[in-house]
Amino acid sequence: MPFTTIILEFLLFSFMGWILDSGYRTILDKKLTNAGYFKGPFCPIYGFGGIILIFILNIFSNLSIIPLILIASLAMILVEYIGGIYSEKVLKVKLWDYSNTTFNLGGHIDLLHSFYWIILVVLFYSFVFPSILHLESLLHFPEVFERPIFIGFVFIAIWLTIRKLPFTILNLKEQVLNLSVTDYQTLFSKIKTVSRGVDFNVKSRIKKEIEVLLTKSKATLKNNIFKNRKIK
């Protein structure tokens, strides 16, 4: 499959996942909630999951419907589990936490959400997958653009991830950031505002708000962060 097609599908599934996850959390929290780690409307784990799901459905297309759905569902559960470990160990942010639910594994996966994955895989296979196959047959990009687009996409993805890593602005002391994704986005935004320079009174107010979030997170800012670094 061409790189450009994979990238477009990744972005599409990331956006669809963001809508699904944000809608679900908005209902649970009873307030508008952005479920994404990034500021934009996309959740990369759904992008990876969607690409892997297409791959599995193509590879095992000779199987009957039940074993095919089971294999695909297990793959999605594994993607969520690996994604949870990655976010906790590398990003130092727990993007979701099922620790308080029944039959969970490390808080990364649990029985209920695994059941949700089975339902989503069935819906994807029935309604989305045929359209994706049709879309792939229509997409054609000049081969000369394939490698530059892929390299550029990977570079941007790495840059967007690194610039928001908590330990670039916080002293975490090997701990996982004790904030929700929404709270961390708020903290990051406030630090970004102060570091760019604002009115003194506004800066004082925002710094107090930052201190409240830092107390909640059980972390501290790196030394002289506002003088030595600007968060872009």
Secondary structure, 3 states (H helix, E strand, C coil): CCHHHHHHHHHHHHHHHHHHHHHHHHHHHCCCCCCCCCCCCCCHHHHHHHHHHHHHHHHCCCCCHHHHHHHHHHHHHHHHHHHHHHHHHHHCECCCCCCCCCCEECCCEEHHHHHHHHHHHHHHHHHHHHHHHHHHHHCCCCHHHHHHHHHHHHHHHHHHHHCCCHHHCEECCCCCECCCHHHHHHHHHHHHHHHHCCCHHHHHHHHHHHHHHHHHHCCEECCCHHHHCCCC
